[in-house]
Structures are given as C-alpha cells and as structure tokens.
Amino acid sequence: MLGEAVRIAVDAMGGDRAPQDVVSGCLAALDAYPDVRILLVGRPEAVEPCLAGRDDERLRLVPAREVVGMDESPAQALRKKKDSSIAVCAGLLRKGDVSAVVSAGNTGAVVAAAMFAARLLPGVHRPGIAVTFPTTEERPVVLCDAGANIHCKPDHYAQYAIMAAAYAEDVLGVARPRVALLNIGTEEGKGGSGLRAVREHLEAVSARGLFRFVGAVEANHVFEGEADVVVCDGFTGNMVLKAAEGASRAVVEYLAAFAARGDHDDRARQALTEALERLQTFTHYAEYGGAPLLGIDGCAIIAHGRSDARALQNAVRVARDFALRRVNEHIATRIGAAQDEAVET
Amino acid sequence: MLGEAVRIAVDAMGGDRAPQDVVSGCLAALDAYPDVRILLVGRPEAVEPCLAGRDDERLRLVPAREVVGMDESPAQALRKKKDSSIAVCAGLLRKGDVSAVVSAGNTGAVVAAAMFAARLLPGVHRPGIAVTFPTTEERPVVLCDAGANIHCKPDHYAQYAIMAAAYAEDVLGVARPRVALLNIGTEEGKGGSGLRAVREHLEAVSARGLFRFVGAVEANHVFEGEADVVVCDGFTGNMVLKAAEGASRAVVEYLAAFAARGDHDDRARQALTEALERLQTFTHYAEYGGAPLLGIDGCAIIAHGRSDARALQNAVRVARDFALRRVNEHIATRIGAAQDEAVET
C-alpha cells in the first residue's frame, strides 16, 4: 500500500527493561511507521503479557526459549544457547526473513551473531559499530568503531570513514559529512607512528573524493561538533563511549541528588525535574536509536542496554531508514571505488 | 613558626584565565595556608596589576619574558622560549629553590619541562599524570596515566599503581586504595594479549602486598566509584579524560541553555542557576586542584587550562600537601620494594 515494507526482527528479551519496554517500543513503532513489519523474538510467556491484547497483522511473535545475559561471554553464550532470542534474530536475518535485526541485549553477542548471520559487504575488511552522540551544536556526531575491532590497520580506518559517512548522510541527513581521526592532539606527529600512517592513508583516500577528511580531533572535541564522523580503533572508541556515558551519568545523578533535596519550593522543584528529564533524554541517546554494525550485508542495530520504549522505537526507525535508504548499496559502491585504486595496507 | 615552609613556583601566565585568576588563586592560597611561600613567575607588567597592591613577604615575583601558548608544540616552544614562565618555573625546581611547580599552561610543555628539571625517582621507568575525577560515590578516583606515556609495558602499569595509590592515600586520604586496570570489559580475555599480560603482572605485584588490585574496570565504572585508582596507558587515559570532560561539558551546556530560557519564573530560575553552579563545580574538577606528574624527584602539578582562582588555590594546596606529606618518599620506598623482587618486563 505504502510502497515497500521493511521486515525487522526485534530481540524482545534484550536490555535492562526487556521485555516490557521493548514490546512497548515496537507497538509505538508500528503506529509511527506503517511500512514496518516486526517479528518479536523471545519467550512467549514473557512477551505476550506485554502486548496488552494488541493484535496486529504487522506484528508476529517468534518463540525463542533462551536469553543471553548482559554479562555472559558472547562466544560461549552463543555456542550454548542456540535457541536464545539473539541467535533466533540472527537466524531470521541469515534466512532473509528480515532485512534488519534490533537488540538492546549483550552487545558482544549481537555483534558475533550478526557477523555469523550476514557476510561482510564486498571489499569490507572489518565491521564497525557506529555510535551517534549529541553535541553542543545542532547536529550529532557518529563515532566508528565503538568496539567491534580492537586493533585496526590504516585501511580499516578508511573503511570506517566511508561507511560511517554514508550512514551519516543517508540516515542522519548530514550533507557532506566532515570526517576526523580521533587522536590525543591535533598536531601531525601526535599519537605515535601508527596514527601518523593512519592519517596519511585517510588523507590519500580523502583526496580521491571518497569522503571529506578534516584532520585530527581530540576526544573532547567529539562532543563539540567539530566533525560529523570520527574514526578510531574499537578499543579507543569503546573507551570514549563508556567514559562519555559514565561522566554524563555522574553529572545527571549529581543534579538528581540536588533536585531531590527537601528545601526546594514547588516551582523550583518543577523546574529542576523538567531540567533533569531533558538531560536524561539528552544523555541517554534515546533519540538516536542505537548503533548500526556497519559493513555487514544486512542491518543489525545495537540499542543501548538501558533503552526505554522510546529508544527502542527509535532503534526500529533507524533499522527501517537503514534498509529503505539503501545504506549498504551506498557503502558497497564507495568501498568498491576505494578498492579500485587501493594498495592493501 | 608553623613548622616547615613549602616553597612553590606558580606559572602566572598559564591557562585560559591567566594571569588574573592565577594571581587571585595564589593570594587566596597564601591566606589559607600559612606555611606556603609562592614564587609567582611571569611578565611583571602583566602580573603586578593583578596583585591589587598586595605586599606579602611570602610572595615573590620572578620575571619571565615569554609565554608558551596553549596550542604550541611543547618541544619546539621550550627550545625557542628559554625565558618562558614554564621554563623559569622548571629552572627554580631544578635549582632546588622550590619543592613544587604549579601550572595551568600547556600540559605537554609542563610535563617536558618538569622531566628536564627533575630526575626520575630511583627505579621509576616512566612518569605518569594522575588525574582525579569525582564519582557518583562519596570518594573521588585517580586515573594514571592521563597522557605522559603513550605506550606502556606491564611494569609501567604496576609503577603507576604504586605511585597513584601512594598519592591517593597521602593526599586524598583514601585508606587502602582499590587499584583497577582500565579495560573494555571485565572478563579475563578482554583487551587482547597485551592487557592480559598487564593484568597478570598487576596480580603478581599486588600479591606481594605493594597495592590492592581488584581486577578490571570499564571506562564508565571509573565514574561510579568502583575503584580508587585506575591505571592505563597514557593514550587511553588521555582519551578517557577528554571524553569525560567533553561529554560532561555538553551536558552542562545543555542545562545552561535550558536555564537561560525566558519562560522561567524567579524561583525556578534561581534553582536552575544554583544547580548549574554546582554542576560546574562538580565537572570542573576545581576541588581536586590539578594533576601531579608522578615519578619525578620533585612535584609538578598540572592544573586544568580552564582553572579559575579556586582551582588554582586548590592546585597550590595539592602541591603543598604533596611536599609536606612526603609522597615521593612513600613512592620511592614502594618502588624499591617492588624492584627487589621484580623481573624486568
């Protein structure tokens, strides 16, 4: 009716607020996006009560008996729990029953399952997790890789630049994204010989018009809107992601403690509560809806473990946009163009 | 009169708010700590007007004609600007005229000048910058190294653990500090073979009673009070420091924009303004007063470039406590004990 439908498998058991918030987020997504079909994967006895009697032909429950815990070792968990919600979601992706998977569960397990289920796009060496942060400017910033690939060679960074720039353009609507290399300083020699080689490679690929490289940024600049895409190895990206989360959560908790003090009058308390709610939204990254694993021939969206219903709804939206706007075709074309002239590094 | 006096050289020209806030911070420190003597180093024509006519026998102005810019290359700047305030401060330390140096200027230049001015303590392989953060718990956390030493061997981490634990005990008053290794996960195999070797080495040195190792923490846990001392290489530590700063600054700016909206009544605006001031204090780390460069035979305190008068006063206090409480003797004893049995790694 409304053009192409997008089929998305959602891990109903993943995340701190599963299954209720996951299910609520899916129901809201069905209302908001008429072209979405959702396969809700999890233990029927846990998921069904969350549906509140909703009967929608665009929603199907797919049973999975097991759940991968947030702190389980991903490799072991996937080996032992063949019928976990994450494994079943990945299976649906592998069989082509869905074009995207969304999970707020164990990140390592989602990445491993998605990589098992979907091949890499032609020419891609390593997948990368692209996390979107708010900045002090109007537009968000995409950081890639946030933890899929700990040690990176120069060409991995260049591919992250290509892939994350395509994502920023197609899904976040950023025109001609400025790509920067994360470093501990902006001068040429910073970060040692390894990062110097990375910088030179990024400059060379950028010169061929495959993305717009603007030099190095430091980790604080990531949040100041100095670039639209920031590339780094997965170890560093994971550190930046978690440090940013931990520090901003500490700030919000500090404000919450202040707001909870008994000596505010009603107007003051109301203003502080509103401020707190806004900050929580700002720092929960809920508006950005999760991080795609870029580079696979499919779409896997890793939602935050703390995702609430709105975050989950947004993750479904990102999965939908990723599929409808053909981000992977865009990526494959550019990776191919880069390879035509590339020297393997 | 009041026992031993501590002589401290303060870089009057360093930092975004120099010289006025630096001078004001020094004057406040002289009022607060009767045992402190300050040598204020900088351009006399810039510094003198900031003194507001204060004449104190415990304060002396030491002229330095040049200033190292915040964004200058440290090595080049120190080579060219022999009469910069940072170089003159370091010269006073080298000659033994002062027992500590405080600067809110170019961090790289302060580190390089301090390492040139003071030898390493016996047995120390590499100095490390120890940064103190607030946490969501009552007590702060010390992260070392925050950027002095980009690539680290296992024994460098163990020495950071020893040095930062001594600092946490002696200056921050933390009894039996819990030392953790920063990693991207808490399981044994995380972070690759390099960090596995580091972990094993930390466990071995900890088993000999030289500090209390509690395992790995992720970057978000740093801000949740899960450890008192967190060790990492300088590249990673610098990323975590700057990501935390950038993210918390983004949160505070977001709140400031909300507070500045025109539709709050007086009580609401007053509450929001107070909340904002408290958050700025919390996130500026002013209370913690700057980061010592641990491992040198002397004391260099790197204050934040944004330091205001209070932060500067606190940096002077940290320098004073560092000297009076003989942190370096404590460090040297433990490093010696570690070396007695150590296998060079």
Interface residues (C-beta under 8 A of the other chain):
Chain A: S73 G108 F133 P134 T135 T136 G147 I150 H151 L182 I184 G185 E187 G191 G192 E218 A219 N220 H221 V222 F223 E224 G234 F235 T236 N238 M239 V240 L241 K242 A243 A244 E245 G246 A247 S248 R249 A250 V251 V252 E253 Y254 L255 F258 A259 H264 D265 R267 A268 R269 Q270 A271 L272 E274 A275 R278 L279 F282 T283
Chain B: S73 G108 F133 P134 T135 T136 G147 I150 H151 L182 I184 G185 E187 G191 G192 E218 A219 N220 H221 V222 F223 E224 G234 F235 T236 N238 M239 V240 L241 K242 A243 A244 E245 G246 A247 S248 R249 A250 V251 V252 E253 Y254 L255 F258 A259 H264 D265 R267 A268 R269 Q270 A271 L272 E274 A275 R278 L279 F282 T283
